[in-house]
Amino acid sequence: MCAFDPPRSLSFNYWSSFSGIEDTPELRQLIRYDLADDDGGVRVTIHQSNVDTQQRADDSAKNWQVVLEGLKSLAEDGL
């Protein structure tokens, strides 16, 4: 499942060989990026679903935090 609604959202399914689980459609995670105006800036929200365990969900949340902090730094400070 993929969807693209510029400039508001992008969604896709995702599987990683590092996950240790079989690559089947029903096991793929769903990732969605949403963009929204926010007081002169842009708010980026990431939704991740169809995660098979709470531990994987918690690990993903930590990883997304690092990604979003890096994106914010890049957007504010440039290269």
Steps between C-alpha positions, in 0.01 A plus 500: 500500500641833393339841487634842413307820562745787436576705692317346795585132534687196380434143607653167408551150631836396637696188575860464614721195461636589845159436660543124499144451380377369168429752223129452443240769428317446829822547703611821332492808716312806380682833516328835444656846501261792550596865454299789643546875536603588854545864603716599205674163481411146408407221736613153390310210654593137440250222552617139504258211526481124463805455723504142626631554856500777757880476521531570126255788533702648786826460307344665195377792708855560626639481147237741364587748775863503383392538137265788578759679713750471213244626250417796725867587539557478125195713424591768755878508462559373147796292400 
